[in-house]
């Protein structure tokens, strides 16, 4: 019944915490696109793919005491960080083992900025289209971010790199 909740706690545990709500959203979306078994539904939103389901699950996990949420005032915005609590570690102790390569993918994603993960996740949102159309749609929905050709090439390279750690 709480299997999808367990997966989120495991994800945050494997990441050794995640800083940023947007970053958590993008990391789980990218993992899902790499065929890891996350079930949250995503829609295109102002910051790229977004899941209301994931937001609600994270809130529930915080309320249940399995995840901790801290917020830091950064002046013009508040930054949230998530970690697994002792209760959360107990919650996932009996859970099904996560896919073997998920930790590798998480480490690669965690090393990237939220902006870069927003770029990658938006390209993946349009991955059913030819590359040129993916880029054209990216420029339409993310025109204010002014992604450079080099950033876009880096993002496609990163997607290929993640494919090597994707769930087989």
N, C-alpha and C positions, 0 to 999 in steps of 0.2 A: 504494500500500500504506500509506503514512503520511499520506495526504491528511487524515484526521481530526486527526492530530497537527499538521499544518501549520496547520489552521484555528485551533487553540488558540493556537499561537505567534503567528499573525497577530492574533488577538483581543487578546492581551496587548500586542502591539506597538502596535496601534491605540489601546489604552487608555493607552499610555505607562506600563505597569505597573498592577498591581491589588493593593491592600492588603486582605487578609482572604480566607481560604478560603471562608467563607460568601458573601462578596460576589461572588467569582469564580463560584461555583456559581449564584447567583441571576442574575447578569448574563448568563451563557451560556444559562440556562434561558429567561429573558425574550427574549433574541435569537432563540432557537429558536421560541418562541411567536409571534414577530413574523415568522415564515417565513424567517429566515435559515437556511442549510443546515447546522445542527449535528445530528449523528446520535445523540448520547448519549441513553440511556434514563434517564428520571427516575421516582422513586417518592416518595410523600409520606413525609417523615421529620420528626424533631423540629423542625428549623428550616425546614420547608417542603420544596419539591421538592429532591431530592438525587439525584445521579448517581454511583454507584460507578465507572462507566466513566470519567467525567471525572476523578475522583480518581486512578484508575490511570494515565490518560494524562498528567496533570500530573506524577505521580511519575516516569513513564518519561521525560518531557521534561526533567525536572531531572537524572535519572541520565545522560541522553544529552548533557547540557551545553547544551541549547537554551533552557532557562528557568533562571533563578536563583531560589532560594528563600531568603529571609532570615527569621529569626524574632526577635521582640523581646519580652522579658518585660515584661508590663504589670502585674505583681503577681498579680492573681487569674486571669490567663489569658495565653496566648502568642499574639501576633499575627504572622501570616505575610504576607509580601509577595512578589509574583512580578514578575519583569522578564525581558526578552529579552536573551540574551547575544549576543556577537559571532557565535558559532557558530550561534545561533538565527536571527540576521539572514541568515546565509549559507544556512541551511536553507530559509528562506521566499523567498529571492531568486528562485528559479525556480518558485515556487508560483503557482497560479492566482490572479488578482486577486480580492480579497474583494469582496463586493457593494458597490456604490457608496455606499449610504447607511448601511452598517454603522457606520462611524466616527461618524456623527452620533448614532446610537442609543447607542453605547458612551459617548460624552461625556455624554449626558443621564443615563444610568444611573450613571456614575462619580460624578456630582455628588450623588447621593442616598446616604443612610445604608444600612447593611446591614439595619437594622430595617425601613426603608421598602421596600427591595427584597424582603425576606421577605414583607411584606404583599402587595406587587404580585404576586410569583411565586405565592403561595398563592391569591390570587384568580384568577390565570390558570390554575392547576391545575384549578380548578372552572369554567372558562369555558364548558364545555358545558352548564352549568345556567343557569336564569334568574338575574338579578341578586340577587333576594331570597334564593334558595337559596345562591348564592355567599357572600353575607354570613353567612347562618346557618351554613354549613359552616366559614367562617373563624372565627366565634365558638366553634364546637365544638373545632376543632383548635388554635386559637391563643388560647384563653380567658385564659391567664396573661399575655398581652401587653397585654390591655385596650386594643385599638385603638379610638380614638374614632370617632364618626360622621364628624367632619371629616377624620381621617386616611384613612378608607375612601373618602370622596368625592375626596380628593386622589389616592388611588391609582387610582381609576377615571379621573380626569382625566389622570393620567400615562399610563395605558394608551392612552387616546385619542391623546394627544400622540405617543406612540411609534408608533402606527399610521400617522402621517404620514411617518415615516422608515422604515417597514417595507419590506421587500423587495417590489418590485412584480412 
